[in-house]
Amino acid sequence: MTDATLAAPPREDAALARGLGLADATMLVVGSMIGSGIFIVSAESSRLVGAPGWLLMAWALAGVMTITGALCCAELAAMMPRAGGQYVFLREAYGPATAFLFGWALLLVIQTGTIAAVAVAFANFLGVLVPWISGARYLVPPVVIGRYALSLSTQQLVAIASILVLTWANTRGLRTGKLIQNTLTVAKTSALLGLVVVGLTIGWNARSAAFASSWWNPAANGWSAAAAQPGLLVGGGVALALLLGKAMVGPLFAQSAWNNVTFAGGEVRDPRRNLPRALLIGCGIVVGLYLLANVAYVVTLSLPEIQSAPQNRVATAAMRVALGDSGTVLMAVAIVVATFGCNNGLILAGARVSYAMAGDGLFFERVGRLNAKRVPAAALVVQGVWASLLVLPRSALRDAATGAITFGNVYTQLLEYIVPADLVMYAAMVLAVVVLRRRAPDAARPYRTLGYPLTPAVYVALALLLVADLAWLAPATSGIGYLIVATGIPAYALWRRRVRRSPAARRRAA
């Protein structure tokens, strides 16, 4: 790798339409981040830490990771504004094998599993408005196969339909995709801001967690480490620190996908200027709104109400307290808009990674082609079909006493498995800033990471502590996640053997 390699975009990127301005790119950052997570994950986090102060701390630390990660990612995005984004950064810093493992995990679970999860959340909340849409109303009843099952409920059908509609819309061209993204991002950001304003004004009350619970002493609130994490062998401050790390998983998931704008780096106008700005503005907006939303929760709801919110819908519970039954409907509408818009951003951006992989000869050649609208339609279709298939499998847990079966969602398990491995990939991207500064010190850097080298050190330190924490608290979950990523090793060997170099890659080398 040379400085020239970093400076020159690959030739196939020239065919992409640079139709995203600063506002569009910022909307892609914000819209990809705001989904259903902010409205539900605080329930589980509050159960793990048992006090409003520690709940806000979990969100604040997740916000620190998001901002420091974005500061580092911005330098790489300005250096290499190409289709594939993080995939390209990892390839240039560590070689094609590491980049392939990232792209493989993204297509296999991370992006597609997230799309499936957000689509089902969309259908779930749409079911509040349209009762026909239900996870218990089956078109094809569950067919149990061991610990798993296949089914098609009306909820699953609507989720799949939403994925396919958005996939089709994005094959119609970048202008269509960004119009949907911008419209829905403005709507859901306004809705989230409305939740904050209502919670901090109308919802404010003396019996809420902010006034009726200890902020920093979970034991005074009836919390115990043994109840929060059965089988935990340590207690006191050590247990609280470990569980604080686990409590960050939900907030981190809610703040994930900020890197998606880099996947579409080949379609951003004046990218060396606009990509860093979009990352920093977008992440700043979302992190700020998320912190304020959680403040709204703790001044509106009591701690038990946050912890035991029906189906973890903390935002809905807060709006019900503030506005009555109408708050439930308003919140359902807000989450329907938020999840639909979030999935549009995930679908738009995610396909650009498999498109970049195909350009390197590491995926089907057809996936590396653009359609007449200058978008990677084949990559969009592959991603959409696989994400739709992930909606169908269910986990099937049989009660030993009664024989009753409780059905879950396989993609939910897959996402839990992949979080530690995903954190490692994020940390590797942040470390790429350090690697490339040493390997290519003279490469053009239109933006340089603010606070370097402290900024990447903070991110990597927090990420590694969290990875170790999850390995301690949930070793089986973490191990399975790493095994899922490891399936990319034989897949990489297969692609290298089968297609030494695709035509697109040969054109790059010419």
Residue, then its C-alpha position, 0 to 999 in steps of 0.5 A: m500500500t502506498d500514499a497513492t493507493l490511499a489518494a486515488p479512488p477505485r475506477e468503479d466508484a466513478a460510475l456511482a452518482r455523487g448525489l448526497g450533499l452534506a444535509d443528505a449524508t447527515m440525514l443518513v447518519v441520523g436516520s440509520m441510528i434512530g430506530s426502535g432501540i432508544f424507545i425500549v433498551s433502557a428497561e433492560s439497562s435499568r434492571l442491570v444497574g438498578a439506579p437512574g444515575w447508573l442508567l444515564m452513565a451507561w448511555a453517557l459512556a456509550g455516547v463517548m464511544t460513539i463520538t470518539g469512534a466517529l472522530c476517528c472514522a472521520e479521518l479515514a472517511a476523508m482519506m478514502p471516500r469510497a464505496g464500502g467505507q469501513y470495509v475499505f479502511l480495514r482492507e488498506a490497514y490490515g489487508p483483504a482477509t480482515a476486510f472480508l471477515f468484516g464484510w462477511a459478518l455484515l452481510l451474514v448477520i450484522q446488517t441483515g440481522t439488524i434490518a430484520a430486527v428493525a422490520v419486525a419492530f416496525a410491524n410490531f408497533l404498526g400492530v398497535l394501530v392495525p390489530w390484524i398485524s400480530g405475531a400470534r396471527y399465523l398464516v403458516p403456523p410454527v413448524v418446530i424443528g428441535r429448538y427452532a421453528l419456521s413460521l409466517s405470522t401477519q407480523q412477519l409478513v408485514a416485516i418482510a414486505s417492508i424490507l422488500v418495498l424499501t429494497w425495491a425503492n432503493t433500486r430506483g436510484l439514489r434520489t429516491g432512496k435519499l428522498i425517503q431517508n430525508t423525509l422520514t429522518v426529519a419526521k422521526t427526529s422531530a418525534l424524538l424531540g417531542l418525546v424529550v420536550v413532553g417528558l421534561t415538561i408535562g411528564w415531570n413529577a415528584r414520584s419519578a425515579a429522579f426524585a424517589s430513588s437513590w441515584w447512585n446506590p442501587a441497593a437502596n432501590g432494592w437491587s442486587a447483583a445476584a438478581a440482575q445477573p444470576g450466577l455472578l461470583v463477585g459482588g459490591g462495586v466489582a459486580l456493579a462495574l461489570l453489570l454497567g458494562k453489560a448495561m451499555v450493550g443496549p445503548l451501543f446497539a441503539q447508537s450503532a450504524w453511525n458508520n453506515v454513511t461511510f459505506a456510501g462514501g462513493e456517492v457523497r459530493d465533496p466527500r473529503r469535506n462532507l463525510p467528516r462533517a456528516l459523521l460529527i454533526g449526525c452523531g452529536i445530534v443523536v447522542g444528545l437526543y438519546l441522553l435527553a430522552n433518558v433524562a425524560y424517562v427518569v423524571t417521568l417514570s418511577l424506577p420500577e415503571i422503567q424496569s417493568a415497562p410492558q414489552n420494555r416499551v419505556a417511551t410508550a410508558a412515559m408518554r402514557v403517564a404524560l398524555g394518557d392513552s393518546g400518548t400510546v398511539l402517538m408513540a406507536v406512530a413515532i416508532v413506526v416512522a422511526t423504524f421504517g426510516c431506519n431500515n431505509g438507511l440500513i438498506l441503502a448503505g449496507a448493500r455498498v459493502s457487498y458491492a465493494m467486496a465484489g469489486d475486489g473479486l471476493f463476492f459474486e461478480r454480478v453484485g459488483r455491477l450497477n444498474a441503469k440508475r447507477v446503484p448496486a441493484a444486485a447487491l440490494v436484492v441479495q441483502g434484501v432477500w437474506a434479511s427477509l429470510l432471517v425474519l422467518p426462523r424462530s427459536a422454540l423454548r419448551d417448558a419442561a413442566t408444562g410442555a408449552i413452547t415460547f417462540g423467539n426470533v433467531y435474528t435476536q439471538l444472532l445479534e446478541y452473539i455478534v455484538p462482541a465481535d462487532l465491537v472488535m471490528y469497530a476497534a480495529m477501524v479506530l486503530a486503523v487511524v494509528v496504523l495508517r499514520r505510521r504506514a502512510p504518514d504522507a497521505a493526504r488527510p483533509y481531516r485529522t482526528l481531534g485529540y489524537p492519540l487520546t481519542p483512539a486510545v479512549y475508544v479502544a480502551l473502552a471497547l476492549l474493556l467491554v469485550a472482556d466484560l461480556a466474555w466474563l458475563a456471557p462467555a457462550t454468547s461471545g464465543i458463538g459470535y466469534l465463531i460466526v465471524a470465523t465462518g468467513i475464513p473458509a469462505y474467504a479461502l473459497w473466494r480467493r480460489r474460485v475467483r482470483r480476480s474479478p474483471a472489476a479488480r483487474r480494471r483497478a490493477a490496470 
